[in-house]
Amino acid sequence: QSFLDPRMTVGQSIGEALLIHGMKDDKEREQRVTEILERVGLEAQHALRYPHEFSSGQRQRIGIGRALTLNPKLIIADEPVSALDVSIQAQILNLMLDLREEFGLAYLFIAHDLSVIRHVSHRVAIMYLGKIVELATKDEIFQIPLHPYTEALLSAIPDMRQKKKTRILLPGSVPSPLNPPPGCHFHTRCHRVLPVCHQEEPSLKDIGGEHLVACHLYGA
């Protein structure tokens, strides 16, 4: 994984930020690296190994450890489990949730898998062509989605409790964000399109309870 330098040991990779931020004492750095490795489910002797000696799940644990090095309040996690097996995904997500509670962390969690988002998030922002089209609590997004794009995304999630779940299929392909359609950028694929959608881009409006949506179907 590209966030780890293959020429550096894991201990060097984790300790690099400590060194840059003024922790010059080798023993102090070594102790901090050991603490971090053990907290993410690895062992002290792993500090002497190189990235290629670890599994993908272990490397992701190392990446989480590096992020914890300087005691942050916010961690931005961009697709942290997308390349992992389902069983390993669950382990990594549970680790992240445990760390969130232990250290009072906030995550900005970026993912395309809505089942993962549902597991880890308090608030969810749905984006289309680089813009937020809906923002609400997790429960509101999954129980009462408002934007047609959100509806389509959620309809694609398998649900064993619903034998006849209707899938909303979006026609065409995703336009280029460099040359988006006029008006609402989603109107070329929307199943609930209005005439105004072809001409005016909707703003993100609060329709109550901090549930925001950018859609002409809601509000003036």
C-alpha positions in Angstrom: 0.0 0.0 0.0 1.4 3.3 -1.1 1.2 5.1 2.3 4.1 2.9 3.5 7.6 3.4 2.2 8.9 -0.1 1.3 12.4 1.0 2.2 11.5 1.9 5.8 10.7 -0.5 8.6 7.3 -0.1 10.2 8.9 1.4 13.3 10.6 4.0 11.1 7.4 4.8 9.3 5.4 5.3 12.5 8.3 7.1 14.3 8.9 9.5 11.4 6.2 11.9 12.4 7.4 11.9 16.0 10.9 12.8 14.9 9.7 15.6 12.7 7.6 17.0 15.5 10.6 17.1 17.9 10.8 13.7 19.7 14.6 13.3 19.3 15.1 10.7 22.0 15.4 7.2 20.3 14.1 5.3 23.4 11.2 7.6 23.8 10.2 7.2 20.2 10.7 3.4 20.4 8.4 3.3 23.4 5.7 5.4 21.7 5.9 3.2 18.5 5.5 0.1 20.7 2.4 1.6 22.4 0.8 2.4 19.0 1.5 -1.1 17.5 0.0 -2.8 20.5 -3.0 -0.6 20.5 -3.8 -1.4 16.9 -3.4 -5.2 17.5 0.2 -5.8 16.4 3.3 -6.6 18.4 6.4 -4.7 19.4 8.7 -6.8 17.3 6.7 -5.9 14.2 8.5 -2.5 14.3 11.6 -4.1 12.8 9.8 -5.6 9.8 9.1 -4.1 6.3 5.7 -3.5 4.8 5.9 -6.4 2.3 6.1 -8.8 5.3 2.5 -8.0 6.4 -0.9 -8.9 5.2 -3.2 -6.2 3.7 -5.2 -6.1 7.0 -2.0 -5.7 9.1 -0.8 -2.9 6.8 -4.1 -1.1 7.3 -3.6 -1.4 11.1 -0.2 0.1 10.6 -1.7 3.0 8.7 -4.2 3.6 11.5 -1.3 3.5 13.9 0.6 6.2 11.9 -2.5 8.4 12.0 -2.7 8.1 15.8 0.9 9.0 16.3 0.4 12.7 17.1 -2.9 12.3 19.1 -5.2 13.9 16.5 -8.8 14.9 17.1 -9.8 14.3 13.4 -8.8 11.5 11.1 -9.7 11.6 7.4 -10.2 8.0 6.2 -10.5 7.6 2.4 -11.8 4.1 1.5 -9.9 2.5 4.5 -11.5 -1.0 3.9 -12.4 -1.1 0.3 -9.5 -3.5 -0.7 -10.0 -5.9 2.2 -11.9 -9.1 2.6 -15.2 -8.8 4.3 -14.0 -10.5 7.5 -11.0 -8.2 7.7 -13.1 -5.2 6.9 -15.2 -5.9 10.0 -12.0 -6.2 12.2 -10.7 -2.9 10.9 -14.0 -1.1 11.3 -14.4 -2.4 14.8 -10.9 -1.2 15.7 -11.6 2.2 14.4 -14.8 2.4 16.4 -13.0 1.3 19.5 -10.3 4.0 18.9 -13.0 6.6 18.4 -14.4 5.9 21.8 -11.1 5.6 23.6 -9.5 8.7 22.2 -12.5 10.9 21.5 -11.8 10.9 17.7 -13.9 12.3 14.9 -13.7 10.6 11.5 -14.3 12.0 8.1 -15.0 8.6 6.5 -15.1 8.5 2.7 -16.5 5.4 1.1 -18.7 4.1 -1.7 -20.0 1.2 0.3 -23.1 2.4 2.0 -23.3 -0.6 4.3 -19.9 0.4 5.7 -21.1 4.0 6.0 -24.1 2.9 8.0 -21.9 0.9 10.4 -19.6 3.8 11.3 -21.3 7.1 10.7 -23.4 9.5 12.8 -24.1 12.0 9.9 -23.9 11.2 6.2 -23.3 13.4 3.2 -24.2 12.0 -0.3 -22.2 13.5 -3.1 -22.7 13.6 -6.9 -20.2 15.0 -9.3 -18.2 16.5 -6.4 -21.1 18.3 -4.7 -23.2 17.4 -1.6 -26.8 16.6 -2.7 -28.0 15.4 0.7 -26.8 15.7 4.3 -28.5 14.3 7.3 -28.2 11.9 10.3 -27.5 8.3 9.4 -31.0 7.3 10.4 -32.7 9.9 8.2 -30.5 9.1 5.2 -31.3 5.4 5.4 -34.9 5.6 6.5 -36.2 8.7 4.7 -33.9 9.5 1.8 -35.1 12.6 -0.1 -32.7 13.1 -3.0 -33.4 10.9 -6.0 -29.7 10.0 -6.2 -29.8 8.9 -2.6 -32.9 6.8 -3.3 -31.1 5.1 -6.2 -28.0 4.3 -4.1 -30.0 2.8 -1.3 -32.1 0.8 -3.6 -28.9 -1.1 -4.7 -28.2 -2.4 -1.2 -29.3 -6.0 -0.8 -31.9 -6.5 1.9 -32.9 -10.1 2.9 -35.9 -8.8 4.7 -37.5 -7.4 1.5 -38.2 -10.1 -1.1 -39.4 -7.7 -3.7 -37.2 -4.7 -3.2 -37.5 -2.3 -6.2 -34.1 -1.3 -7.7 -33.9 2.2 -9.2 -31.7 1.9 -12.3 -30.0 5.1 -13.4 -29.9 5.5 -17.2 -26.8 6.7 -19.1 -23.4 7.2 -17.6 -21.9 9.6 -15.0 -21.1 13.0 -16.8 -17.7 14.5 -16.5 -17.4 16.8 -13.4 -15.3 19.1 -15.7 -18.3 19.6 -18.0 -21.4 18.8 -16.0 -24.9 19.2 -17.4 -26.7 22.6 -17.0 -29.2 23.0 -14.2 -29.2 20.2 -11.7 -26.2 18.0 -12.6 -28.3 14.9 -11.9 -31.2 15.7 -14.1 -29.9 13.6 -17.1 -30.2 10.4 -15.0 -33.0 11.3 -12.5 -36.2 9.3 -12.3 -38.1 12.3 -10.8 -36.9 15.1 -13.0 -38.9 18.3 -13.3 -38.7 21.0 -16.1 -36.9 23.4 -13.8 -34.1 20.8 -13.2 -32.9 21.4 -16.8 -32.3 25.1 -16.1 -31.6 25.8 -12.5 -29.0 24.2 -10.2 -30.7 23.6 -6.8 -29.0 24.9 -3.7 -28.5 22.9 -0.5 -31.6 23.7 1.7 -32.4 22.8 5.3 -35.8 21.3 5.2 -35.9 20.8 9.0 -34.0 18.9 11.6 -30.7 19.7 10.0 -31.7 17.5 7.0 -30.3 19.3 4.0 -31.1 18.4 0.4 -30.2 20.0 -3.0 -33.3 19.2 -5.0 -36.2 21.2 -6.6 -38.7 18.7 -5.2 -38.2 20.2 -1.8 -38.8 23.9 -0.8 -39.1 27.0 -2.9 
